């Protein structure tokens, strides 16, 4: 990986790492400061935002719709896996499994995952649009 594309991928990965860190902090803050349904569903949306950040980290050149759809698909898959009881068993054995997989299926979570994915898609699309509109810097050789 070299040149402009390599720098672009490195920059995208750095942004994804930063977004993941901010998302984790926001999720912990929501769960600490809030309670009830609002905190729970905000946490659900942020769960998908975090997965999207990890997708962007792994595939820095992916289109916004691909990042959002993949994050949503993974979130939905984890939620639907909860119907099997496997995550509940693993959650009893590990705090990490409880955080990553949850334990109990809750149909409204599917909607809030979609909210998180839609937010990611919107932010990534806006960022890509603004990058395309930026003027190309002129070098001293082109003057």
C-alpha positions as CSV (number, residue, x, y, z in Angstrom):
1,X,0.0,0.0,0.0
2,X,1.6,3.2,-1.0
3,X,0.9,6.7,-2.2
4,X,-2.3,8.6,-1.8
5,X,-4.6,5.5,-1.6
6,X,-2.4,4.1,1.2
7,X,-2.5,7.3,3.1
8,X,-6.3,7.5,2.6
9,X,-6.7,4.0,4.0
10,X,-4.5,4.7,7.0
11,X,-6.4,7.9,7.6
12,X,-9.8,6.1,7.3
13,X,-8.5,3.4,9.8
14,X,-7.4,6.1,12.2
15,X,-10.8,7.7,12.1
16,X,-12.5,4.3,12.6
17,X,-10.4,3.7,15.7
18,X,-11.2,7.1,17.0
19,X,-14.9,6.6,16.3
20,X,-14.9,3.2,18.0
21,X,-13.3,4.8,21.1
22,X,-15.8,7.6,21.2
23,X,-18.6,5.2,20.7
24,X,-17.5,3.0,23.6
25,X,-17.2,6.0,25.8
26,X,-20.6,7.2,24.8
27,X,-22.1,3.8,25.4
28,X,-20.6,3.6,28.9
29,X,-21.7,7.1,29.6
30,X,-25.3,6.4,28.5
31,X,-25.4,3.3,30.6
32,X,-23.9,5.0,33.6
33,X,-25.8,8.3,33.5
34,X,-29.1,7.1,32.1
35,X,-31.5,4.3,33.0
36,X,-34.6,2.8,31.6
37,X,-35.6,2.3,28.0
38,X,-33.9,5.4,26.7
39,X,-30.5,4.3,27.9
40,X,-31.1,0.7,26.8
41,X,-32.1,1.7,23.3
42,X,-29.4,4.3,22.9
43,X,-27.0,1.5,23.9
44,X,-28.5,-0.7,21.2
45,X,-27.9,2.0,18.5
46,X,-24.4,2.6,19.8
47,X,-23.7,-1.1,19.6
48,X,-24.3,-1.0,15.9
49,X,-22.3,2.2,15.5
50,X,-19.4,0.4,17.2
51,X,-19.7,-2.6,14.9
52,X,-19.8,-0.2,11.9
53,X,-16.6,1.4,13.1
54,X,-15.0,-2.0,13.3
55,X,-16.2,-2.8,9.8
56,X,-14.7,0.5,8.6
57,X,-11.5,-0.4,10.3
58,X,-11.3,-3.7,8.5
59,X,-12.5,-2.4,5.1
60,X,-11.5,1.3,5.0
61,X,-12.4,1.8,1.4
62,X,-15.9,0.3,1.8
63,X,-18.8,2.4,0.6
64,X,-21.0,4.0,3.4
65,X,-24.0,1.8,2.5
66,X,-21.8,-1.3,2.7
67,X,-20.4,-0.4,6.1
68,X,-23.9,0.4,7.5
69,X,-25.5,-2.7,6.0
70,X,-22.7,-5.0,7.3
71,X,-22.9,-3.5,10.8
72,X,-26.7,-3.8,10.8
73,X,-26.5,-7.4,9.5
74,X,-24.0,-8.4,12.2
75,X,-26.1,-6.7,14.9
76,X,-29.3,-8.4,13.7
77,X,-27.5,-11.8,13.6
78,X,-26.3,-11.4,17.2
79,X,-29.8,-10.5,18.3
80,X,-31.4,-13.4,16.4
81,X,-28.7,-15.8,17.8
82,X,-30.1,-14.9,21.2
83,X,-33.2,-16.9,20.3
84,X,-31.1,-20.1,20.5
85,X,-30.0,-19.6,24.1
86,X,-26.3,-19.9,23.3
87,X,-25.5,-16.3,24.1
88,X,-27.4,-16.6,27.5
89,X,-25.2,-19.7,28.4
90,X,-22.0,-17.9,27.4
91,X,-23.1,-14.7,29.2
92,X,-23.4,-16.6,32.4
93,X,-19.8,-17.7,32.1
94,X,-18.2,-14.5,30.8
95,X,-18.7,-10.7,31.2
96,X,-17.2,-10.2,27.8
97,X,-19.7,-12.5,26.2
98,X,-22.5,-10.7,28.0
99,X,-21.3,-7.4,26.6
100,X,-20.7,-8.6,23.1
101,X,-23.6,-11.1,22.6
102,X,-26.2,-10.1,25.2
103,X,-28.4,-12.8,26.6
104,X,-32.1,-12.3,25.8
105,X,-33.8,-11.6,22.5
106,X,-35.8,-8.3,22.4
107,X,-37.5,-7.5,19.1
108,X,-37.4,-3.7,19.6
109,X,-33.6,-3.9,19.6
110,X,-33.8,-4.8,15.9
111,X,-35.3,-1.3,15.2
112,X,-32.7,0.5,17.3
113,X,-29.8,-1.3,15.5
114,X,-31.3,0.0,12.3
115,X,-31.3,3.6,13.8
116,X,-27.6,3.2,14.6
117,X,-26.8,1.9,11.1
118,X,-28.8,4.7,9.5
119,X,-26.9,7.3,11.5
120,X,-23.6,5.8,10.4
121,X,-24.7,5.7,6.8
122,X,-25.7,9.4,7.1
123,X,-22.5,10.5,8.6
124,X,-20.3,8.5,6.2
125,X,-22.3,9.7,3.2
126,X,-22.1,13.4,4.3
127,X,-18.3,13.0,4.9
128,X,-17.8,11.4,1.5
129,X,-19.9,14.2,-0.2
130,X,-17.9,16.9,1.5
131,X,-14.6,15.3,0.5
132,X,-15.7,15.3,-3.1
133,X,-16.6,19.0,-2.9
134,X,-13.2,20.1,-1.4
135,X,-11.1,21.9,-4.0
136,X,-8.1,20.1,-5.1
137,X,-5.0,21.8,-3.7
138,X,-2.7,23.3,-6.4
139,X,0.9,22.4,-6.3
140,X,3.6,25.0,-7.0
141,X,4.3,23.1,-10.3
142,X,0.7,23.7,-11.5
143,X,0.8,27.5,-11.1
